[in-house]
Amino acid sequence: MRSALRWALPLAALPPLALLGFGLTRDVKNLPSALVGEPAPDFRLEDMTVPADSISLAEHRGRVVVLNYFASWCLPCIVEHPELVRLRADYDPDDVTLLGVLYQDAPEKGRAFMRRHGGEWPAVVDYGSRTAIRYGVYGVPETFLITPEGTVAYKLVGPLDRRAAPVFRAKIDSLLAVRAAGAGDVERLESADGSTR
């Protein structure tokens, strides 16, 4: 009996240790999203800057959309903000729309955040986090990449910092290349017989 206990206790500790080791080696930014490959949930939310206005996701159809959940109280959001400013400056807004979603924060604090850190892109207020729930947001910052057709192509958990930016930009560039290739197909069809099919 004593020899069985000598082996039973260490063996019983193996599964929890294996689970702990697995958890420690996982990249927390690589959380799978059930939305990737699915239509992005549409919304119409209050404009953070002009509360009488609203912005919908659908009005940006035809462009790649970078949907960034942020908050003024979020330190990683401050870290990622310069990269968002660069991203906004580097892409034509007719090709890539950057859209901020204020998460569990007051609009006046969100406006102060944007004034303090710069950046000129639309942002909306997600009262009650209803849209965040539909997107499966765990916390901020989280950024979604949405195709011109309205499909979620990628989800980044954590800041879009200098480490994450090259991969994120490569994904944007590939979506723009696919969009351009599709437009080329339409142009070839138009020039072939003068009509669009």
DRENPAKE-104522 format. One record per residue (C-alpha): residue in three letters; residue number from 1; x, y, z. Coordinates in nm, 3 decimals. Example, Ala and Ser with C-alpha at 12.3 -4.5 7.8 and 13.67 -1.06 7.14 Angstrom:
{'ALA' 1 {1.230 -0.450 0.780}}
{'SER' 2 {1.367 -0.106 0.714}}
! end
This chain:
{'MET' 1 {0.000 0.000 0.000}}
{'ARG' 2 {0.280 0.236 0.093}}
{'SER' 3 {0.462 0.179 -0.240}}
{'ALA' 4 {0.140 0.246 -0.433}}
{'LEU' 5 {0.097 0.582 -0.256}}
{'ARG' 6 {0.458 0.670 -0.330}}
{'TRP' 7 {0.379 0.650 -0.704}}
{'ALA' 8 {0.017 0.768 -0.694}}
{'LEU' 9 {0.087 1.117 -0.560}}
{'PRO' 10 {0.350 1.213 -0.821}}
{'LEU' 11 {0.134 1.064 -1.097}}
{'ALA' 12 {-0.168 1.260 -0.975}}
{'ALA' 13 {0.037 1.580 -1.000}}
{'LEU' 14 {0.126 1.523 -1.366}}
{'PRO' 15 {-0.204 1.631 -1.530}}
{'PRO' 16 {-0.222 1.966 -1.343}}
{'LEU' 17 {0.147 2.030 -1.419}}
{'ALA' 18 {0.095 1.945 -1.786}}
{'LEU' 19 {-0.205 2.179 -1.801}}
{'LEU' 20 {-0.006 2.457 -1.633}}
{'GLY' 21 {0.283 2.406 -1.874}}
{'PHE' 22 {0.046 2.414 -2.171}}
{'GLY' 23 {-0.111 2.736 -2.046}}
{'LEU' 24 {0.223 2.905 -1.988}}
{'THR' 25 {0.348 2.825 -2.338}}
{'ARG' 26 {0.036 2.953 -2.519}}
{'ASP' 27 {0.033 3.295 -2.681}}
{'VAL' 28 {-0.252 3.481 -2.512}}
{'LYS' 29 {-0.281 3.709 -2.816}}
{'ASN' 30 {-0.368 3.410 -3.029}}
{'LEU' 31 {-0.717 3.353 -2.896}}
{'PRO' 32 {-0.932 3.186 -3.159}}
{'SER' 33 {-1.238 3.374 -3.270}}
{'ALA' 34 {-1.551 3.200 -3.391}}
{'LEU' 35 {-1.612 3.507 -3.609}}
{'VAL' 36 {-1.310 3.462 -3.836}}
{'GLY' 37 {-1.447 3.363 -4.175}}
{'GLU' 38 {-1.799 3.470 -4.076}}
{'PRO' 39 {-1.994 3.787 -4.161}}
{'ALA' 40 {-1.898 4.072 -3.929}}
{'PRO' 41 {-2.192 4.166 -3.704}}
{'ASP' 42 {-2.333 4.490 -3.835}}
{'PHE' 43 {-2.404 4.781 -3.604}}
{'ARG' 44 {-2.518 5.140 -3.600}}
{'LEU' 45 {-2.369 5.322 -3.300}}
{'GLU' 46 {-2.350 5.678 -3.175}}
{'ASP' 47 {-2.060 5.881 -3.313}}
{'MET' 48 {-1.825 5.955 -3.022}}
{'THR' 49 {-1.746 6.305 -3.150}}
{'VAL' 50 {-2.091 6.406 -3.276}}
{'PRO' 51 {-2.345 6.222 -3.055}}
{'ALA' 52 {-2.638 6.328 -3.274}}
{'ASP' 53 {-2.486 6.126 -3.559}}
{'SER' 54 {-2.437 5.754 -3.590}}
{'ILE' 55 {-2.201 5.531 -3.784}}
{'SER' 56 {-2.272 5.185 -3.918}}
{'LEU' 57 {-2.033 4.916 -4.027}}
{'ALA' 58 {-2.235 4.861 -4.346}}
{'GLU' 59 {-2.156 5.211 -4.474}}
{'HIS' 60 {-1.790 5.107 -4.503}}
{'ARG' 61 {-1.862 4.806 -4.727}}
{'GLY' 62 {-1.617 4.790 -5.018}}
{'ARG' 63 {-1.322 4.889 -4.799}}
{'VAL' 64 {-1.100 4.695 -4.563}}
{'VAL' 65 {-1.212 4.790 -4.211}}
{'VAL' 66 {-0.981 4.797 -3.910}}
{'LEU' 67 {-1.222 4.780 -3.615}}
{'ASN' 68 {-1.035 4.874 -3.297}}
{'TYR' 69 {-1.188 4.839 -2.949}}
{'PHE' 70 {-1.022 5.082 -2.706}}
{'ALA' 71 {-1.075 5.273 -2.381}}
{'SER' 72 {-0.917 5.577 -2.218}}
{'TRP' 73 {-0.833 5.377 -1.904}}
{'CYS' 74 {-0.649 5.108 -2.104}}
{'LEU' 75 {-0.267 5.134 -2.084}}
{'PRO' 76 {-0.203 4.895 -2.378}}
{'CYS' 77 {-0.437 5.117 -2.584}}
{'ILE' 78 {-0.194 5.405 -2.525}}
{'VAL' 79 {0.094 5.177 -2.634}}
{'GLU' 80 {-0.077 5.082 -2.960}}
{'HIS' 81 {-0.212 5.428 -3.048}}
{'PRO' 82 {0.098 5.556 -3.233}}
{'GLU' 83 {0.085 5.249 -3.457}}
{'LEU' 84 {-0.282 5.318 -3.532}}
{'VAL' 85 {-0.191 5.678 -3.620}}
{'ARG' 86 {0.079 5.549 -3.859}}
{'LEU' 87 {-0.159 5.293 -4.007}}
{'ARG' 88 {-0.420 5.563 -4.070}}
{'ALA' 89 {-0.157 5.784 -4.238}}
{'ASP' 90 {-0.013 5.504 -4.454}}
{'TYR' 91 {-0.335 5.380 -4.615}}
{'ASP' 92 {-0.581 5.564 -4.836}}
{'PRO' 93 {-0.910 5.602 -4.644}}
{'ASP' 94 {-1.092 5.499 -4.963}}
{'ASP' 95 {-0.915 5.162 -4.932}}
{'VAL' 96 {-0.883 5.111 -4.555}}
{'THR' 97 {-1.119 5.250 -4.291}}
{'LEU' 98 {-0.999 5.271 -3.933}}
{'LEU' 99 {-1.296 5.270 -3.696}}
{'GLY' 100 {-1.263 5.294 -3.319}}
{'VAL' 101 {-1.515 5.147 -3.076}}
{'LEU' 102 {-1.510 5.296 -2.726}}
{'TYR' 103 {-1.542 5.010 -2.478}}
{'GLN' 104 {-1.691 5.053 -2.129}}
{'ASP' 105 {-1.593 5.418 -2.112}}
{'ALA' 106 {-1.754 5.761 -2.116}}
{'PRO' 107 {-1.761 5.945 -2.451}}
{'GLU' 108 {-1.600 6.257 -2.302}}
{'LYS' 109 {-1.306 6.045 -2.181}}
{'GLY' 110 {-1.276 5.884 -2.523}}
{'ARG' 111 {-1.271 6.227 -2.690}}
{'ALA' 112 {-1.004 6.346 -2.443}}
{'PHE' 113 {-0.800 6.031 -2.518}}
{'MET' 114 {-0.809 6.105 -2.893}}
{'ARG' 115 {-0.718 6.473 -2.839}}
{'ARG' 116 {-0.428 6.377 -2.613}}
{'HIS' 117 {-0.284 6.100 -2.832}}
{'GLY' 118 {-0.382 6.221 -3.178}}
{'GLY' 119 {-0.552 6.040 -3.459}}
{'GLU' 120 {-0.826 6.145 -3.694}}
{'TRP' 121 {-1.063 5.859 -3.755}}
{'PRO' 122 {-1.424 5.795 -3.662}}
{'ALA' 123 {-1.506 5.633 -3.331}}
{'VAL' 124 {-1.835 5.508 -3.192}}
{'VAL' 125 {-1.966 5.446 -2.841}}
{'ASP' 126 {-2.077 5.092 -2.756}}
{'TYR' 127 {-2.319 5.154 -2.468}}
{'GLY' 128 {-2.380 4.840 -2.267}}
{'SER' 129 {-2.105 4.660 -2.463}}
{'ARG' 130 {-2.370 4.497 -2.682}}
{'THR' 131 {-2.157 4.513 -2.995}}
{'ALA' 132 {-1.848 4.396 -2.805}}
{'ILE' 133 {-2.044 4.093 -2.687}}
{'ARG' 134 {-2.148 4.013 -3.045}}
{'TYR' 135 {-1.781 4.035 -3.148}}
{'GLY' 136 {-1.664 3.821 -2.857}}
{'VAL' 137 {-1.440 4.093 -2.713}}
{'TYR' 138 {-1.253 3.974 -2.402}}
{'GLY' 139 {-1.105 4.313 -2.313}}
{'VAL' 140 {-0.919 4.600 -2.472}}
{'PRO' 141 {-0.743 4.652 -2.695}}
{'GLU' 142 {-0.876 4.411 -2.952}}
{'THR' 143 {-0.868 4.477 -3.325}}
{'PHE' 144 {-1.064 4.307 -3.602}}
{'LEU' 145 {-0.980 4.310 -3.969}}
{'ILE' 146 {-1.289 4.299 -4.190}}
{'THR' 147 {-1.285 4.230 -4.564}}
{'PRO' 148 {-1.446 4.466 -4.818}}
{'GLU' 149 {-1.727 4.210 -4.844}}
{'GLY' 150 {-1.793 4.230 -4.470}}
{'THR' 151 {-1.630 3.910 -4.345}}
{'VAL' 152 {-1.408 3.896 -4.034}}
{'ALA' 153 {-1.062 3.804 -4.163}}
{'TYR' 154 {-0.852 3.835 -3.847}}
{'LYS' 155 {-0.869 3.918 -3.478}}
{'LEU' 156 {-0.579 4.060 -3.278}}
{'VAL' 157 {-0.603 4.039 -2.900}}
{'GLY' 158 {-0.377 4.290 -2.728}}
{'PRO' 159 {-0.204 4.599 -2.859}}
{'LEU' 160 {-0.129 4.653 -3.225}}
{'ASP' 161 {0.227 4.740 -3.133}}
{'ARG' 162 {0.551 4.730 -3.335}}
{'ARG' 163 {0.573 4.352 -3.292}}
{'ALA' 164 {0.219 4.285 -3.415}}
{'ALA' 165 {0.207 4.558 -3.681}}
{'PRO' 166 {0.404 4.383 -3.961}}
{'VAL' 167 {0.175 4.078 -3.956}}
{'PHE' 168 {-0.135 4.297 -3.933}}
{'ARG' 169 {-0.020 4.518 -4.223}}
{'ALA' 170 {0.060 4.211 -4.433}}
{'LYS' 171 {-0.297 4.090 -4.379}}
{'ILE' 172 {-0.433 4.432 -4.483}}
{'ASP' 173 {-0.213 4.430 -4.793}}
{'SER' 174 {-0.331 4.082 -4.892}}
{'LEU' 175 {-0.697 4.188 -4.856}}
{'LEU' 176 {-0.627 4.494 -5.072}}
{'ALA' 177 {-0.455 4.275 -5.331}}
{'VAL' 178 {-0.757 4.042 -5.344}}
{'ARG' 179 {-0.987 4.342 -5.379}}
{'ALA' 180 {-0.771 4.485 -5.661}}
{'ALA' 181 {-0.764 4.148 -5.839}}
{'GLY' 182 {-1.144 4.132 -5.819}}
{'ALA' 183 {-1.173 4.484 -5.961}}
{'GLY' 184 {-0.937 4.382 -6.243}}
{'ASP' 185 {-1.166 4.092 -6.332}}
{'VAL' 186 {-1.462 4.331 -6.360}}
{'GLU' 187 {-1.260 4.570 -6.576}}
{'ARG' 188 {-1.157 4.285 -6.809}}
{'LEU' 189 {-1.521 4.176 -6.843}}
{'GLU' 190 {-1.630 4.535 -6.917}}
{'SER' 191 {-1.363 4.586 -7.180}}
{'ALA' 192 {-1.443 4.251 -7.345}}
{'ASP' 193 {-1.805 4.328 -7.431}}
{'GLY' 194 {-1.882 4.672 -7.289}}
{'SER' 195 {-2.104 4.542 -7.007}}
{'THR' 196 {-2.063 4.421 -6.651}}
{'ARG' 197 {-2.162 4.065 -6.570}}
! end
